[in-house]
Amino acid sequence: MRVLILAAGLGVRLRPITNKMPKCLVEVGGKPMLEHWLDKLNNIQIPPKEVYINLHYKKKQVEKFLQSYNSYYPIYKIFEKELLGTGGTFLNLIEEKFDDDLLVIHCDNFYDAGLEDFLAKSQRAISDLNFDLALLSFQTNDKKNCGTMEVNEDGKILRFWEKMETSPSNLANGALYFFPKNTIANIRENREKFKDIAKDFVEPLDRKIFCYKANDYFCDIGTLSSLINTRKYFLSKYM
């Protein structure tokens, strides 16, 4: 398995914090968000073959952090002179790396659990029930800022609602994706193009997508209020 960590964003909604640092190095519990995810990858039973991290905003700070980080897997940096969107970064990577499964992580999401269960259940759904890919979902109280979904008893996603406060579901897309190598090869062979993984690839529901429901705390720390709430959660649980 390879991993793509999306870490190049400007973090506009986190200003003034991100005036001085990239969003991926914003800390929760005294640890940068990027380190939280790299640690999770260090702790899975079979380490990834390769980890790719896209960089753009204040990339030198991220490079300095990575120089001091010890991992069980090789880390490769992808510098984007101009932001390509999540779809652009993904498509560029699979143009050359398409012979293995790919886990895609949005670095600005805090998830208070490991990855083993998500990976195991995603792989099982893909192999036993013929799903094309899997994503992680979580319960949200902020439907106006999240894409929510309807899911059947097998975990198949039936419908999406894009940031609708009146959505009948509070099950939100956590933007953690597992693509099996067959799906990656199919995307590449068909020369598909999309700018955003969620909006342009996942939400049209052109494929059979498995929804893994997270039971542990999950939050997009992309706004100041969500970052504050996540830091409070961490302090109350671990400090």
Residue pairs with C-beta under 8 A, 6 or more apart in sequence:
1 46
1 48
1 49
1 100
1 101
1 102
1 103
1 119
2 48
2 49
2 50
2 51
2 52
2 97
2 100
2 101
2 102
2 103
3 41
3 48
3 50
3 51
3 52
3 102
3 103
3 104
3 105
4 51
4 52
4 53
4 54
4 89
4 90
4 93
4 102
4 103
4 104
4 105
5 34
5 37
5 38
5 51
5 52
5 53
5 54
5 105
5 107
6 54
6 86
6 89
6 104
6 105
6 106
6 107
7 22
7 23
7 24
7 34
7 53
7 54
7 55
7 62
7 107
8 54
8 55
8 56
8 57
8 80
8 83
8 89
9 22
9 23
9 24
9 56
9 57
9 83
9 108
10 18
10 23
10 56
10 57
10 83
11 17
11 18
11 22
11 23
11 26
11 57
11 108
11 222
12 18
13 222
13 223
13 224
14 23
14 26
14 221
14 222
14 223
14 224
14 227
17 26
17 224
17 227
18 26
18 57
21 58
21 61
22 57
22 58
22 59
22 61
22 62
23 33
23 57
23 107
23 108
23 222
24 32
24 33
24 34
24 62
24 107
24 108
25 32
25 33
25 34
25 61
25 62
25 65
26 32
26 33
26 108
26 221
26 227
27 33
28 36
28 110
28 221
28 227
28 230
28 231
28 234
29 231
29 234
29 235
29 238
29 239
31 39
32 65
33 107
33 108
33 110
33 221
34 53
34 62
34 65
34 107
35 65
35 69
36 110
36 111
37 105
37 107
38 51
38 69
38 71
38 75
40 111
40 114
40 115
41 47
41 48
41 51
41 71
41 73
41 115
42 71
42 72
42 73
43 114
43 115
44 114
44 115
44 116
44 119
45 116
47 71
47 72
47 73
48 73
48 103
49 73
49 100
50 73
50 74
50 75
50 76
50 97
51 71
51 73
51 74
51 75
51 76
52 75
52 76
52 77
52 78
52 93
52 97
53 62
53 66
53 75
53 76
53 77
53 78
54 77
54 78
54 79
54 80
54 84
54 89
55 62
55 63
55 77
55 78
55 79
55 80
56 79
56 80
56 81
56 82
56 83
59 77
59 79
62 77
63 77
66 75
66 77
69 75
78 89
78 92
78 93
80 89
84 92
85 195
85 196
86 104
86 106
86 195
86 196
86 197
86 198
87 193
87 194
87 195
87 196
87 197
87 200
87 201
88 195
90 104
90 197
91 187
91 192
91 193
91 194
93 102
94 102
94 184
94 187
94 188
95 188
98 181
98 184
98 185
98 188
99 181
99 185
100 181
101 123
101 178
101 179
101 180
101 181
101 184
102 178
102 179
102 181
102 184
103 115
103 119
103 176
103 177
103 178
103 179
104 175
104 176
104 177
104 178
104 179
104 197
105 176
106 175
106 176
106 220
108 220
108 221
108 222
109 174
109 175
109 176
109 218
109 219
109 220
109 221
110 217
110 218
110 219
110 220
110 221
110 230
111 136
111 174
111 176
111 214
111 216
111 217
111 218
112 216
112 217
112 218
112 233
112 234
112 237
113 214
113 215
113 216
113 217
118 134
118 136
118 176
118 178
118 212
118 214
119 178
121 134
121 212
122 134
122 178
122 210
122 212
123 178
123 180
125 131
125 134
125 155
125 210
126 132
126 133
126 134
126 178
126 180
126 210
129 154
129 155
129 210
130 208
131 155
131 156
131 208
131 209
131 210
132 180
132 183
132 207
132 208
132 209
133 177
133 178
133 179
133 180
133 183
133 207
133 209
133 210
134 177
134 178
134 209
134 210
134 211
134 212
135 157
135 173
135 174
135 175
135 176
135 177
135 178
135 202
135 209
135 210
135 211
135 212
136 174
136 175
136 176
136 177
136 212
136 214
136 218
137 149
137 151
137 171
137 172
137 173
137 174
137 211
137 212
137 213
137 214
138 171
138 172
138 174
138 213
138 214
138 218
139 170
139 171
139 172
140 146
140 148
140 170
140 171
140 172
141 170
143 161
143 163
143 164
143 165
143 166
143 167
143 170
143 172
144 163
144 164
144 165
145 163
145 223
146 163
146 172
146 173
146 220
147 160
147 161
147 162
147 163
147 172
147 173
147 198
147 203
148 160
148 161
148 164
148 167
148 169
148 170
148 171
148 172
148 173
149 157
149 158
149 159
149 160
149 161
149 169
149 171
149 172
149 173
149 211
150 157
150 158
150 159
150 168
150 169
150 171
151 157
151 158
151 171
151 211
151 213
152 158
155 210
155 211
155 212
155 213
156 208
156 209
156 210
156 211
157 205
157 209
157 210
157 211
158 205
159 205
160 173
160 202
160 203
160 205
161 167
161 168
161 169
162 199
162 203
171 211
171 213
173 198
173 202
174 214
174 218
175 197
175 198
175 220
177 197
177 202
183 207
192 201
194 200
194 201
202 209
217 230
217 233
219 226
219 229
219 230
219 233
220 226
221 227
221 230
